[in-house]
């Protein structure tokens, strides 16, 4: 099956000479949730804005469905819904009216039943007759989602969808994303919340300094790059790691009360058995031990450091 979105050799250089995107190529599968991670200034928002037609690329191509986004902009854009980080909305507009207008702007006929469903899904139905100025910050964020969904897009971009919102709304957004995926909507999100990508994404892309440095299935990424930590709670604190244990690359934490051993779960040998033997010979006693799997955040930080 061909990708629903294909970007090839996309570049963007602003008038001042800053190159925000450097030969970005990316394919998005229909129906997947794709998380785009990257530090501030990495190019996440520029990439989304370019795909959505808000920023003109310097070079490269964008294919949305069967449409060339530059040659057939209107058709390509009709397949896309965009939830920006912030969008100025007229404070005196009525919630229901502004969502209906968003649908009409794409030339679609009114569909009161569909829009009612969108507003109810986003818990905005009871606010449909309210002015936007009367909404809380969280409700305004929901309204942006409703406006983006009003024309029934095939692809939904969420640019930092839960930045600055409370935990309840964040989990609501996760639920909404899951429901949209079940309906076959392709979702591309940028986020600073690594747990958001870990919770929702099928694949993860990492962008840094305008370049895509990795695209991988989330589970495969964690399998390849994930590590485990063996944490030993020492019976007696250490001021330093004994020389006889130096080849294990151990670290001390919590004022010498914990000894940390990092190992690759997929290596032929983890080295744990040998470590425990050598600890006993060195006279290092421990009261308890536990293991922790590295998170997607650990992997992300490592990747950006390498880049």
C-alpha positions in Angstrom: 0.0 0.0 0.0 1.5 3.4 -1.0 2.0 5.9 1.8 -0.7 8.4 2.5 2.0 11.1 2.9 5.3 11.2 1.2 8.0 13.9 1.6 11.1 13.9 -0.6 14.2 16.0 -0.2 12.3 18.8 1.5 14.4 21.9 2.3 13.5 25.3 3.8 15.9 28.2 4.1 14.5 31.4 5.5 15.3 34.9 4.2 17.9 35.4 6.9 19.8 32.4 5.7 18.8 30.0 8.4 18.2 26.5 7.1 15.3 25.0 9.1 14.9 21.8 7.0 17.7 19.9 5.4 16.8 17.3 2.7 14.0 15.7 4.8 12.5 12.6 3.3 9.7 10.8 5.1 6.8 8.3 4.3 3.8 8.1 6.6 1.6 5.0 6.4 -2.2 5.2 6.2 -3.9 4.7 9.6 -0.7 5.0 11.8 0.1 7.2 14.7 3.5 8.8 14.0 5.3 10.8 16.7 7.9 13.3 15.6 10.3 14.1 18.4 13.0 16.7 18.6 14.3 19.5 20.8 13.2 23.1 20.5 14.2 24.6 17.2 14.8 21.1 15.6 12.4 21.8 12.7 9.2 20.0 13.9 6.8 22.9 13.4 8.5 24.1 10.2 8.1 20.6 8.7 4.4 20.4 9.7 3.8 24.0 8.5 5.4 23.2 5.1 3.4 20.1 4.6 0.2 21.9 5.5 1.0 24.8 3.1 1.6 27.5 5.7 5.2 27.7 4.8 6.6 27.5 1.2 9.4 25.1 0.8 12.7 26.1 -0.8 12.9 22.8 -2.6 11.6 19.2 -2.5 8.2 17.6 -3.0 5.2 16.7 -0.9 2.6 14.1 -2.0 -0.6 13.9 0.0 -2.7 10.9 -1.0 -2.6 11.1 -4.8 -2.1 14.8 -4.9 1.0 16.9 -5.3 0.8 19.4 -2.5 2.3 22.2 -4.6 0.6 21.6 -7.9 -2.8 20.7 -6.5 -2.8 22.5 -3.1 -6.5 22.6 -2.5 -7.1 18.9 -3.1 -4.1 18.0 -0.9 -5.0 20.4 1.8 -8.6 19.0 2.0 -7.1 15.7 3.2 -5.3 17.4 6.1 -6.5 18.6 9.5 -4.2 20.8 11.5 -4.3 21.4 15.3 -1.6 24.1 15.9 0.0 24.9 19.2 -1.9 28.2 19.2 -4.4 29.8 16.9 -6.0 33.2 17.3 -9.7 32.8 17.4 -12.3 35.5 17.4 -13.4 35.7 21.0 -17.0 36.7 20.2 -17.6 33.8 17.8 -20.0 31.0 18.9 -18.4 27.6 19.4 -20.9 25.7 17.2 -20.8 28.3 14.4 -17.0 28.5 14.2 -16.8 24.7 13.8 -19.5 24.7 11.1 -17.6 27.5 9.4 -14.4 25.4 9.4 -16.3 22.7 7.5 -17.7 25.2 5.0 -14.3 26.7 4.2 -13.5 23.4 2.5 -16.6 23.5 0.4 -18.4 20.8 2.2 -22.2 20.9 2.7 -23.6 21.3 6.2 -23.8 18.1 8.2 -25.3 18.9 11.6 -25.3 15.2 12.8 -21.6 14.8 12.0 -20.6 18.1 13.7 -22.8 17.2 16.7 -20.8 14.0 17.0 -17.5 15.8 16.9 -18.6 18.3 19.6 -19.8 15.5 21.8 -16.6 13.5 21.4 -14.7 16.5 22.5 -17.1 17.3 25.4 -18.0 20.6 23.7 -21.6 19.9 22.9 -22.9 21.7 26.1 -20.7 24.7 25.1 -21.9 24.9 21.5 -23.8 28.1 22.1 -21.1 29.8 24.2 -18.8 32.5 22.9 -15.1 31.3 22.6 -14.1 33.9 25.1 -16.1 32.0 27.8 -14.1 28.8 27.3 -11.3 27.7 29.5 -7.8 27.1 28.1 -8.5 23.4 27.9 -11.8 23.9 26.2 -10.2 26.2 23.6 -7.6 23.4 22.9 -10.5 21.0 22.3 -12.1 23.6 20.0 -9.0 23.6 17.9 -9.3 19.9 17.5 -13.0 20.1 16.6 -12.2 22.8 13.9 -9.5 20.5 12.5 -11.9 17.6 12.3 -14.8 19.5 10.9 -14.0 18.7 7.2 -13.4 15.0 7.9 -9.6 14.9 7.1 -7.7 11.7 6.3 -4.6 13.0 8.1 -4.5 14.9 11.3 -1.5 16.9 12.5 -1.3 17.6 16.2 1.5 20.1 17.0 2.3 19.8 20.7 -1.4 18.9 21.4 -1.1 18.7 25.2 1.5 21.4 25.9 0.4 23.4 28.9 -2.8 21.5 29.6 -3.7 19.5 32.7 -3.3 15.8 33.2 -7.0 15.1 32.7 -7.1 16.8 29.3 -3.9 15.1 28.3 -5.4 11.7 28.9 -8.6 12.8 27.1 -6.5 13.7 24.1 -4.8 10.3 24.2 -8.3 8.7 24.2 -9.4 10.9 21.3 -6.3 9.9 19.3 -7.0 6.3 19.9 -10.6 6.6 18.7 -9.5 8.5 15.6 -7.0 5.8 14.8 -9.7 3.2 15.0 -11.7 5.2 12.4 -8.7 5.0 10.1 -7.4 8.6 10.5 -3.7 8.9 10.1 -2.2 11.0 13.0 1.1 12.8 13.1 2.0 14.5 16.3 4.9 16.5 17.7 5.4 16.4 21.4 7.8 17.3 24.2 6.1 14.7 26.4 8.0 11.5 25.7 5.3 9.4 27.5 2.8 10.7 25.0 4.8 9.1 22.1 5.4 6.0 24.2 1.6 5.8 24.9 0.2 6.4 21.5 2.7 6.1 18.6 3.2 3.2 16.2 6.4 4.7 14.8 8.8 7.4 16.0 10.8 9.9 14.0 13.5 12.0 15.5 14.4 15.3 14.0 17.4 17.5 15.1 18.9 20.6 13.4 16.5 20.2 10.5 17.4 16.6 9.7 15.6 13.4 10.3 18.1 11.3 12.2 15.9 8.2 12.7 12.6 6.7 11.8 11.7 3.4 13.5 8.8 1.3 14.8 8.5 2.2 18.5 8.7 -1.3 19.7 11.7 -2.1 17.5 13.4 1.2 18.5 13.2 0.3 22.2 14.3 -3.3 21.4 17.4 -2.1 19.5 18.4 0.9 21.7 16.8 0.1 25.0 19.0 -0.8 27.9 18.4 -2.2 31.3 19.9 -1.0 34.6 20.7 -3.2 37.5 20.5 -1.2 40.7 22.2 -2.6 43.8 21.2 -1.2 47.2 24.5 -1.5 49.0 24.8 -2.7 52.6 27.7 -0.2 53.2 28.2 3.0 51.2 31.2 3.2 48.9 33.3 6.3 48.2 34.5 4.8 44.9 34.2 1.7 42.7 36.9 -0.8 43.6 39.6 -1.1 40.9 38.9 -4.9 40.5 35.4 -3.9 39.2 36.5 -1.1 36.9 35.9 -3.1 33.7 32.2 -3.3 34.4 31.7 0.5 33.9 29.8 0.8 37.1 28.5 4.1 38.6 27.7 5.1 42.2 24.6 7.1 43.0 22.8 8.4 46.1 26.0 9.2 48.1 27.5 5.8 47.4 24.5 3.8 48.6 23.6 2.5 45.2 25.7 0.8 42.5 24.4 1.0 38.9 25.3 -1.5 36.2 24.0 -0.9 32.6 23.7 -3.8 30.3 22.3 -4.8 26.9 19.4 -7.1 27.2 20.0 -8.5 23.7 23.7 -9.3 24.1 24.8 -12.9 24.2 25.8 -12.4 27.9 24.6 -9.7 30.3 27.6 -10.1 32.6 25.4 -10.1 35.7 26.5 -13.5 37.0 30.1 -12.6 36.7 29.5 -9.2 38.3 27.8 -10.7 41.3 30.7 -13.1 41.8 33.3 -10.3 41.5 31.3 -8.1 43.9 31.5 -10.9 46.5 35.2 -11.3 46.0 35.7 -7.6 46.4 33.8 -7.6 49.6 31.0 -5.4 48.3 27.7 -6.5 49.9 24.2 -5.5 48.9 20.8 -5.7 50.6 18.6 -5.6 47.5 18.6 -5.2 43.7 16.2 -4.2 41.0 16.2 -3.7 37.3 14.8 -0.8 35.2 14.2 -0.7 31.4 15.3 2.4 29.7 12.4 4.6 28.5 11.8 6.2 25.2 13.0 9.4 26.8 16.4 7.9 27.5 16.7 6.7 23.9 15.7 10.1 22.6 18.2 12.0 24.6 21.0 9.5 23.5 20.1 9.9 19.9 20.1 13.7 20.0 23.5 13.7 21.8 24.9 11.4 19.1 23.5 13.8 16.4 
